[in-house]
Amino acid sequence: RPNVAFLRQCGQDISEIASSNLYISRIFTMKPELLKETVQRAEELGVERGSRMFRRALAVVAFMDRKVVGRRIQLLHNLGFSKDDVLAVVRKQPLVLGFSEQKIQGNVDFLMKDVGLEVSYIVRRPVLLMYSVERRLLPRHCLLKVLREKGLLKGEPDYYFTASMGDKIFLQKYVHPFKNDVPGLTDDYASKCWGKAIDGIHSQKTQ
């Protein structure tokens, strides 16, 4: 009861927390003093109590060691994100800090080195750090590169636009219309093994 009352004071919807599939619902059984410390840590990350992302920030810090969170923040700094950049990322997508350091670095490396995005672009769209490189970002990037090289794309679609759309819409917009222009494109993209997909696309480039 003390935890429920305190969370309500923080502007949180108790029913949303209770029905969440995040382990954040375990905060109901935390010691009240520990919950207050958790809320303070979330606020230190720059996430305000009344914001819709506050619940996700609690999910990150509630059961993660402060040192682990600190290492991931430092990693972002080492990858070129300023203090203000990191605060902006966490305010928009606090769950980024819940991913492993390997995933964070892998996504940043891909987005900056392979795609050529600037830090400022990623900061405005931090959900890009949460997508799977192998299952989403890389296959789509390679497929669009093939269409671009073959002159099949009209204009230059925004990267976030193509990365964030659902699979069904992506297929309808960028795969099915070109299946006759690039034989095997549909099968290559549909493959769950990104390595197999890339090999198939590369084979089309050499034809």
C-alpha positions as a Markdown table, in Angstrom:
| # | Residue | x | y | z |
|---|---|---|---|---|
| 1 | Arg | 0.0 | 0.0 | 0.0 |
| 2 | Pro | 2.8 | 2.5 | 0.8 |
| 3 | Asn | 4.3 | 1.8 | -2.6 |
| 4 | Val | 1.0 | 2.2 | -4.5 |
| 5 | Ala | 0.4 | 5.5 | -2.7 |
| 6 | Phe | 3.9 | 6.8 | -3.5 |
| 7 | Leu | 3.7 | 5.8 | -7.2 |
| 8 | Arg | 0.4 | 7.6 | -7.4 |
| 9 | Gln | 2.1 | 10.7 | -6.0 |
| 10 | Cys | 4.6 | 10.3 | -8.8 |
| 11 | Gly | 1.8 | 10.5 | -11.3 |
| 12 | Gln | 1.9 | 6.9 | -12.3 |
| 13 | Asp | -1.2 | 4.9 | -13.4 |
| 14 | Ile | -1.2 | 1.9 | -11.1 |
| 15 | Ser | -3.4 | -0.2 | -13.4 |
| 16 | Glu | -0.9 | 0.3 | -16.3 |
| 17 | Ile | 2.0 | -0.9 | -14.1 |
| 18 | Ala | 0.0 | -3.9 | -12.8 |
| 19 | Ser | -0.9 | -5.0 | -16.3 |
| 20 | Ser | 2.5 | -4.4 | -17.7 |
| 21 | Asn | 4.5 | -7.3 | -19.1 |
| 22 | Leu | 7.6 | -5.6 | -17.8 |
| 23 | Tyr | 9.0 | -6.9 | -14.5 |
| 24 | Ile | 8.5 | -3.4 | -13.3 |
| 25 | Ser | 5.3 | -4.7 | -11.6 |
| 26 | Arg | 7.6 | -6.1 | -9.0 |
| 27 | Ile | 8.1 | -2.6 | -7.6 |
| 28 | Phe | 4.9 | -3.1 | -5.7 |
| 29 | Thr | 6.7 | -5.5 | -3.3 |
| 30 | Met | 9.9 | -3.5 | -2.9 |
| 31 | Lys | 10.8 | -2.0 | 0.4 |
| 32 | Pro | 9.3 | 1.6 | 0.4 |
| 33 | Glu | 12.7 | 3.2 | 1.0 |
| 34 | Leu | 14.2 | 1.3 | -1.9 |
| 35 | Leu | 11.4 | 2.4 | -4.2 |
| 36 | Lys | 12.0 | 6.0 | -3.2 |
| 37 | Glu | 15.7 | 5.5 | -4.1 |
| 38 | Thr | 14.7 | 4.0 | -7.4 |
| 39 | Val | 12.5 | 7.0 | -8.3 |
| 40 | Gln | 15.4 | 9.3 | -7.4 |
| 41 | Arg | 17.7 | 7.4 | -9.7 |
| 42 | Ala | 15.2 | 7.6 | -12.6 |
| 43 | Glu | 15.0 | 11.3 | -12.1 |
| 44 | Glu | 18.8 | 11.6 | -12.1 |
| 45 | Leu | 18.6 | 10.1 | -15.6 |
| 46 | Gly | 16.5 | 13.1 | -16.6 |
| 47 | Val | 13.2 | 11.4 | -16.8 |
| 48 | Glu | 10.4 | 13.4 | -15.1 |
| 49 | Arg | 7.9 | 11.7 | -12.8 |
| 50 | Gly | 4.9 | 12.7 | -14.8 |
| 51 | Ser | 6.3 | 11.7 | -18.2 |
| 52 | Arg | 5.0 | 8.7 | -20.0 |
| 53 | Met | 8.5 | 7.2 | -20.1 |
| 54 | Phe | 9.0 | 7.3 | -16.3 |
| 55 | Arg | 7.6 | 3.8 | -15.8 |
| 56 | Arg | 10.2 | 2.5 | -18.3 |
| 57 | Ala | 12.9 | 4.4 | -16.5 |
| 58 | Leu | 11.9 | 2.7 | -13.3 |
| 59 | Ala | 12.0 | -0.7 | -15.1 |
| 60 | Val | 15.6 | 0.0 | -16.0 |
| 61 | Val | 17.0 | 1.2 | -12.6 |
| 62 | Ala | 14.8 | -0.8 | -10.2 |
| 63 | Phe | 16.7 | -4.1 | -10.7 |
| 64 | Met | 20.0 | -2.9 | -12.3 |
| 65 | Asp | 23.1 | -2.0 | -10.4 |
| 66 | Arg | 24.0 | 1.6 | -10.5 |
| 67 | Lys | 27.5 | 0.7 | -11.9 |
| 68 | Val | 26.0 | -1.2 | -14.8 |
| 69 | Val | 23.8 | 1.7 | -15.8 |
| 70 | Gly | 26.9 | 4.0 | -15.4 |
| 71 | Arg | 28.9 | 1.8 | -17.7 |
| 72 | Arg | 26.3 | 2.0 | -20.5 |
| 73 | Ile | 26.1 | 5.7 | -20.2 |
| 74 | Gln | 29.9 | 5.9 | -20.4 |
| 75 | Leu | 29.8 | 3.7 | -23.4 |
| 76 | Leu | 27.5 | 6.1 | -25.2 |
| 77 | His | 29.9 | 8.9 | -24.3 |
| 78 | Asn | 32.8 | 7.0 | -25.7 |
| 79 | Leu | 30.8 | 6.4 | -28.9 |
| 80 | Gly | 30.4 | 10.1 | -29.5 |
| 81 | Phe | 27.3 | 11.0 | -27.5 |
| 82 | Ser | 27.5 | 14.1 | -25.3 |
| 83 | Lys | 26.0 | 14.4 | -21.9 |
| 84 | Asp | 23.0 | 16.2 | -23.3 |
| 85 | Asp | 22.7 | 13.6 | -26.0 |
| 86 | Val | 22.6 | 10.8 | -23.5 |
| 87 | Leu | 20.0 | 12.6 | -21.4 |
| 88 | Ala | 17.8 | 13.1 | -24.5 |
| 89 | Val | 18.1 | 9.4 | -25.5 |
| 90 | Val | 17.2 | 8.3 | -22.0 |
| 91 | Arg | 14.2 | 10.7 | -21.8 |
| 92 | Lys | 12.8 | 9.3 | -25.0 |
| 93 | Gln | 13.8 | 5.6 | -24.7 |
| 94 | Pro | 15.1 | 4.8 | -21.2 |
| 95 | Leu | 15.0 | 1.0 | -22.0 |
| 96 | Val | 18.1 | 1.6 | -24.2 |
| 97 | Leu | 20.1 | 1.4 | -21.0 |
| 98 | Gly | 18.6 | -2.0 | -20.3 |
| 99 | Phe | 20.3 | -3.5 | -23.4 |
| 100 | Ser | 23.7 | -5.1 | -23.2 |
| 101 | Glu | 26.8 | -3.0 | -23.9 |
| 102 | Gln | 27.5 | -5.3 | -26.9 |
| 103 | Lys | 24.1 | -4.5 | -28.5 |
| 104 | Ile | 24.4 | -0.8 | -27.8 |
| 105 | Gln | 27.8 | -0.6 | -29.4 |
| 106 | Gly | 26.7 | -2.9 | -32.3 |
| 107 | Asn | 23.7 | -0.7 | -33.1 |
| 108 | Val | 25.7 | 2.5 | -32.9 |
| 109 | Asp | 28.5 | 1.2 | -35.1 |
| 110 | Phe | 26.1 | 0.0 | -37.7 |
| 111 | Leu | 24.0 | 3.2 | -37.8 |
| 112 | Met | 27.0 | 5.5 | -37.9 |
| 113 | Lys | 29.6 | 3.5 | -39.9 |
| 114 | Asp | 27.4 | 1.4 | -42.3 |
| 115 | Val | 24.4 | 3.7 | -42.7 |
| 116 | Gly | 26.3 | 7.0 | -42.2 |
| 117 | Leu | 23.9 | 8.6 | -39.6 |
| 118 | Glu | 25.0 | 11.4 | -37.4 |
| 119 | Val | 24.8 | 11.3 | -33.6 |
| 120 | Ser | 22.1 | 14.0 | -33.7 |
| 121 | Tyr | 19.9 | 11.9 | -36.0 |
| 122 | Ile | 20.1 | 8.9 | -33.6 |
| 123 | Val | 19.4 | 11.1 | -30.6 |
| 124 | Arg | 16.2 | 12.3 | -32.1 |
| 125 | Arg | 15.2 | 8.7 | -32.9 |
| 126 | Pro | 16.7 | 6.5 | -30.2 |
| 127 | Val | 14.4 | 3.6 | -30.9 |
| 128 | Leu | 16.9 | 2.8 | -33.7 |
| 129 | Leu | 19.2 | 1.6 | -30.9 |
| 130 | Met | 16.6 | -0.9 | -29.8 |
| 131 | Tyr | 16.0 | -2.6 | -33.2 |
| 132 | Ser | 17.8 | -5.8 | -34.1 |
| 133 | Val | 20.6 | -5.2 | -36.5 |
| 134 | Glu | 20.6 | -8.8 | -37.8 |
| 135 | Arg | 16.8 | -9.2 | -38.2 |
| 136 | Arg | 15.7 | -5.7 | -39.2 |
| 137 | Leu | 18.2 | -3.0 | -39.8 |
| 138 | Leu | 20.8 | -4.8 | -41.9 |
| 139 | Pro | 18.5 | -6.8 | -44.2 |
| 140 | Arg | 16.5 | -3.6 | -44.9 |
| 141 | His | 19.6 | -1.5 | -45.5 |
| 142 | Cys | 21.0 | -4.0 | -47.9 |
| 143 | Leu | 17.8 | -4.5 | -49.8 |
| 144 | Leu | 17.3 | -0.7 | -50.2 |
| 145 | Lys | 20.9 | -0.4 | -51.3 |
| 146 | Val | 20.2 | -2.9 | -54.1 |
| 147 | Leu | 17.1 | -1.0 | -55.2 |
| 148 | Arg | 18.9 | 2.3 | -55.1 |
| 149 | Glu | 21.8 | 1.0 | -57.2 |
| 150 | Lys | 19.3 | -0.4 | -59.8 |
| 151 | Gly | 17.6 | 2.9 | -60.0 |
| 152 | Leu | 14.3 | 1.5 | -58.7 |
| 153 | Leu | 13.7 | 3.9 | -55.8 |
| 154 | Lys | 11.9 | 7.1 | -56.3 |
| 155 | Gly | 13.6 | 9.7 | -54.3 |
| 156 | Glu | 15.6 | 9.0 | -51.1 |
| 157 | Pro | 13.4 | 7.6 | -48.3 |
| 158 | Asp | 14.2 | 8.8 | -44.8 |
| 159 | Tyr | 16.1 | 6.1 | -43.0 |
| 160 | Tyr | 14.0 | 6.1 | -39.8 |
| 161 | Phe | 10.9 | 5.9 | -42.0 |
| 162 | Thr | 12.1 | 2.6 | -43.6 |
| 163 | Ala | 13.5 | 1.2 | -40.4 |
| 164 | Ser | 10.5 | 1.8 | -38.2 |
| 165 | Met | 7.7 | 0.6 | -40.4 |
| 166 | Gly | 6.1 | -2.8 | -39.8 |
| 167 | Asp | 7.3 | -5.8 | -41.7 |
| 168 | Lys | 4.0 | -6.1 | -43.7 |
| 169 | Ile | 4.1 | -2.5 | -44.8 |
| 170 | Phe | 7.8 | -2.7 | -45.7 |
| 171 | Leu | 7.1 | -5.8 | -47.8 |
| 172 | Gln | 4.3 | -4.1 | -49.6 |
| 173 | Lys | 6.3 | -0.9 | -50.3 |
| 174 | Tyr | 9.8 | -2.1 | -51.0 |
| 175 | Val | 9.8 | -5.8 | -51.7 |
| 176 | His | 6.7 | -7.0 | -53.6 |
| 177 | Pro | 6.7 | -4.1 | -56.2 |
| 178 | Phe | 10.2 | -5.1 | -57.3 |
| 179 | Lys | 10.1 | -8.8 | -57.2 |
| 180 | Asn | 10.1 | -9.0 | -61.0 |
| 181 | Asp | 12.9 | -6.4 | -61.4 |
| 182 | Val | 15.1 | -8.3 | -58.9 |
| 183 | Pro | 14.4 | -12.0 | -59.1 |
| 184 | Gly | 14.6 | -13.8 | -55.7 |
| 185 | Leu | 14.2 | -10.5 | -53.7 |
| 186 | Thr | 11.1 | -11.7 | -51.8 |
| 187 | Asp | 12.7 | -14.9 | -50.8 |
| 188 | Asp | 15.9 | -13.3 | -49.8 |
| 189 | Tyr | 14.3 | -10.7 | -47.6 |
| 190 | Ala | 11.8 | -13.2 | -46.0 |
| 191 | Ser | 14.7 | -15.4 | -44.8 |
| 192 | Lys | 15.1 | -15.3 | -41.1 |
| 193 | Cys | 18.8 | -15.8 | -41.4 |
| 194 | Trp | 20.3 | -12.4 | -42.2 |
| 195 | Gly | 23.5 | -14.0 | -43.6 |
| 196 | Lys | 21.5 | -16.0 | -46.1 |
| 197 | Ala | 19.5 | -13.0 | -47.1 |
| 198 | Ile | 22.6 | -10.9 | -47.7 |
| 199 | Asp | 24.3 | -13.6 | -49.7 |
| 200 | Gly | 21.2 | -13.8 | -51.9 |
| 201 | Ile | 21.0 | -10.1 | -52.5 |
| 202 | His | 24.7 | -9.9 | -53.3 |
| 203 | Ser | 24.3 | -12.7 | -55.9 |
| 204 | Gln | 21.6 | -10.5 | -57.6 |
| 205 | Lys | 24.0 | -7.6 | -57.7 |
| 206 | Thr | 26.6 | -9.6 | -59.6 |
| 207 | Gln | 24.1 | -10.7 | -62.3 |
